[in-house]
Each structure stands twice: as structure tokens, then as C-alpha cells.
Amino acid sequence: MSSASLIDYGTNRKGNRQTRRQWLPEGPPRALVLIIHGIAEHSGRYDAVGAQFAASGIGVVAIDQRGHGTTEGTKGYVDKFSGFLDDVEDQLSEMRALGVPIVLLGHSMGGLVCTSYALSDRPAPDLLVLSGPALGTALPGWQQTFLAKFAQLSPKLFLAPPFDTEVLSRDPEVGKAYDADPLIKAGGAVNLLAELMSTMHATAADVDQLRVPTL
């Protein structure tokens, strides 16, 4: 088993270079996992997760989502939330070629991406794993309305509200690593935040229609 990730690059439908990490087991994988990270992070933060899966004979792929990590494009920005779903669909299509079960795993905003994907009419994964999916918010309604309106005026304006990294883990080193990570820019462009909010409400309203086996 390779303890470190292998990095390669592809091109997403927008024409931007996309960063992808892979963790490979020693022999043929008995299943494959596609990891979709959360807002203001990147695939490299899942090295321990990918390595543990690989040690269990499960292959892992994780991409830097649009606007994140070293995938090309404006930092923290996306035109439409559906662009995230396009990238999931393209990765799953490639992974299907190996003929083993496919697991789609998403954390936080990545959990919203994966839930929205599983509710769509796109080709479904065999299993869905959600870690703290962003299916609700404490943000007041007037602020959500402001985001939607402001996104029409200045969609790429970056907002960086205060973020307490101590909430990331009981291990303080995790927060320190997040703060020191040069690939992380905490926050997001106004349009990404507005798209996230609208998708969150639509997905939460339909979550009872989820038919993919889900953890």
C-alpha cells in the first residue's frame, strides 16, 4: 500500500486544470471511494483517510473542487453549484470502468454536493457516506437574501468571516495545520456562498427522496 497520495491532473468541463489525488491498495481494489472535500479546504487534507482506506484494500480518489486547492480558477468561486456535480459525475464515470462498488463520500459542503448529486438524475454511486453535510444553516434569512442579491452585483467578491479552527478537531494540531496551510483561503466568493445557500435549501427539502444507501 502506498502511504502517500499520488497526484495527477485532468481538465474539468470548464476547461480548467483539475488536481486529483489517489491512494492505491497493493492489489486490485475491492471498492473505490470518491472523496469530496468541504469549503475552504482541499483534497490533501484527507491523506490519513485515503491511506487508511488503501490499507483496507479500498482505492481512493479525491479532487480539489473548483475554486479550491490547486485546481485552476478563481479562489473560492464557482459559477453554478451544478459545476461541482459535473466534476463528481465525470470522476464516477472514470471509476466505474474498474467494475467494483463505488462509494461517494462528502464532508460539510462536500456532503451537500454529494447529497445533491445523489438526488439528481445523474448516474448514482452504490453507497453514499456523509460527514457533517451542509444541509442547514444558522445564518439569518435577511443575510441569505443579501448574499443572493449581492451575488448579482459582485459575484467574485471574497468574504472571509472569522473562523474558529478549534471546532475542526479535538486535536489542536489539526487547527494549527489548517491555519498554516498555504492552499487554504478561509471563506468564499459571494456567488459561491449564495449558490451554497440555495442548493442547501433545495436539497434539504428533497432529502426524504434519497434512495442511495447512506451512512
C-alpha positions in Angstrom: 0.0 0.0 0.0 1.2 3.5 -0.8 1.1 5.6 2.3 1.3 8.8 0.3 -1.1 10.1 -2.3 -0.3 10.1 -6.0 -1.2 13.4 -7.6 -2.3 13.8 -11.2 -4.1 16.4 -13.2 -7.1 16.4 -15.5 -9.4 19.0 -17.1 -12.9 19.8 -15.9 -15.8 20.8 -18.1 -15.0 24.4 -17.6 -11.6 23.8 -19.2 -9.6 24.3 -16.1 -6.8 22.0 -14.9 -8.1 19.9 -12.0 -6.0 18.4 -9.3 -6.7 14.8 -8.3 -5.1 12.7 -5.5 -5.2 8.9 -5.4 -4.5 6.4 -2.7 -3.9 2.9 -4.0 -4.0 -0.5 -2.3 -1.4 -3.1 -3.0 -3.6 -5.3 -5.2 -6.8 -4.8 -7.2 -9.2 -2.7 -5.1 -12.3 -4.3 -3.7 -14.1 -1.0 -3.9 -13.4 2.7 -4.8 -14.2 5.8 -2.8 -14.5 9.3 -4.3 -13.9 12.0 -1.6 -15.4 15.4 -2.0 -14.0 18.0 0.5 -15.7 20.9 2.1 -15.5 24.6 1.6 -12.1 26.4 2.1 -10.1 23.2 2.1 -8.6 20.7 -0.4 -8.1 17.0 -1.1 -4.7 17.0 0.5 -6.3 17.3 4.0 -7.6 13.7 3.5 -4.3 11.9 3.4 -4.8 10.0 6.6 -8.3 8.9 5.4 -7.1 7.9 2.0 -4.2 5.9 3.4 -6.5 4.0 5.9 -8.9 3.1 3.1 -6.0 1.9 0.9 -4.6 -0.2 3.8 -8.0 -2.0 3.8 -7.9 -2.7 0.1 -10.1 0.2 -1.0 -8.9 2.6 -3.6 -9.5 6.3 -3.1 -9.8 9.3 -5.4 -10.1 12.9 -4.1 -10.3 16.0 -6.2 -9.6 19.7 -5.4 -13.0 21.2 -6.1 -13.5 24.2 -8.3 -12.1 27.3 -6.6 -10.1 25.2 -4.1 -6.6 23.9 -3.6 -4.5 23.8 -6.8 -7.4 23.3 -9.3 -7.3 26.2 -11.7 -9.9 29.0 -11.4 -10.8 32.0 -9.2 -10.2 31.1 -5.5 -13.4 30.3 -3.6 -15.6 30.9 -6.6 -18.0 28.8 -8.7 -20.4 30.0 -11.5 -23.1 27.4 -10.6 -23.3 24.8 -7.9 -24.0 22.3 -10.6 -20.4 22.6 -11.7 -19.4 20.7 -8.5 -21.9 17.9 -9.6 -20.4 17.8 -13.1 -17.0 17.1 -11.6 -18.4 14.3 -9.4 -20.2 12.7 -12.4 -17.0 12.8 -14.5 -14.9 11.2 -11.8 -17.5 8.5 -11.0 -17.7 7.7 -14.7 -14.0 7.0 -14.9 -14.0 5.0 -11.7 -16.9 2.8 -13.0 -14.5 1.3 -15.6 -12.9 -0.8 -12.9 -16.1 -2.7 -12.2 -16.1 -2.5 -8.4 -18.5 -0.9 -6.0 -18.3 2.9 -5.8 -18.7 4.9 -2.6 -19.3 8.7 -2.7 -18.0 10.4 0.4 -18.5 14.1 1.2 -17.7 16.3 4.1 -19.5 19.6 5.0 -20.1 21.4 1.7 -18.8 18.3 0.0 -21.6 16.4 1.8 -24.1 18.9 0.3 -22.5 18.3 -3.1 -22.8 14.5 -2.7 -26.4 14.6 -1.4 -27.5 16.9 -4.2 -25.8 14.6 -6.7 -27.4 11.5 -5.3 -30.8 13.2 -5.5 -30.3 14.2 -9.1 -30.9 12.1 -12.2 -27.2 11.6 -12.8 -25.6 8.1 -12.6 -25.7 7.2 -8.9 -22.9 5.7 -6.7 -23.5 2.4 -4.9 -23.2 3.9 -1.5 -23.2 7.4 0.0 -21.3 8.5 3.1 -22.0 11.9 4.5 -19.8 13.6 7.2 -21.5 16.7 8.7 -23.3 17.5 5.4 -24.2 21.2 5.0 -28.0 20.7 4.9 -28.9 23.6 7.3 -27.6 26.9 8.5 -28.0 29.3 11.4 -27.4 32.3 9.1 -30.4 34.7 9.4 -32.8 34.9 6.4 -32.0 38.5 5.8 -28.3 37.8 5.4 -29.1 34.9 3.0 -31.2 37.3 0.9 -28.4 39.9 1.0 -26.0 37.2 -0.3 -28.3 36.4 -3.2 -28.8 40.0 -4.2 -25.1 40.9 -3.8 -24.0 37.9 -5.9 -25.8 39.6 -8.8 -23.7 42.7 -8.4 -20.2 41.4 -7.4 -20.2 37.6 -7.7 -16.4 37.2 -7.2 -16.1 39.4 -4.1 -14.4 37.3 -1.5 -15.9 37.2 2.1 -13.7 35.9 4.9 -15.8 35.8 8.1 -14.0 34.9 11.4 -13.5 31.1 11.7 -12.5 29.3 14.9 -10.3 26.5 13.8 -10.7 24.9 17.2 -14.0 23.5 16.1 -12.3 21.3 13.4 -11.0 18.7 15.8 -10.3 17.8 19.5 -6.7 17.6 18.4 -5.4 21.3 18.4 -2.7 20.3 15.9 -5.4 20.0 13.2 -6.4 23.6 13.7 -2.8 24.7 13.6 -2.2 22.8 10.3 -5.3 24.4 8.8 -4.1 27.9 9.7 -0.7 27.2 8.3 -1.9 25.5 5.0 -0.9 27.8 2.1 -3.6 26.1 -0.1 -6.4 27.2 2.2 -8.2 30.6 1.9 -11.0 30.6 4.5 -14.2 32.0 3.3 -15.7 32.1 -0.2 -16.8 34.3 -3.0 -20.3 35.8 -2.7 -21.6 33.8 -5.6 -20.4 30.5 -4.1 -22.0 31.3 -0.8 -25.3 32.3 -2.4 -25.3 29.1 -4.6 -24.5 27.1 -1.5 -27.4 28.5 0.4 -29.9 28.0 -2.4 -28.7 24.4 -3.0 -28.8 23.7 0.7 -32.5 24.6 1.0 -33.5 22.8 -2.2 -31.6 19.6 -1.2 -32.8 19.6 2.4 -36.4 19.9 1.2 -35.9 16.7 -1.0 -33.7 14.7 1.2 -36.6 12.3 2.0 -36.4 11.2 -1.6 -32.9 9.9 -1.2 -32.7 6.3 -2.5 -29.0 5.6 -2.4 -27.9 3.6 0.7 -26.5 6.2 3.0 -24.3 6.4 6.1 
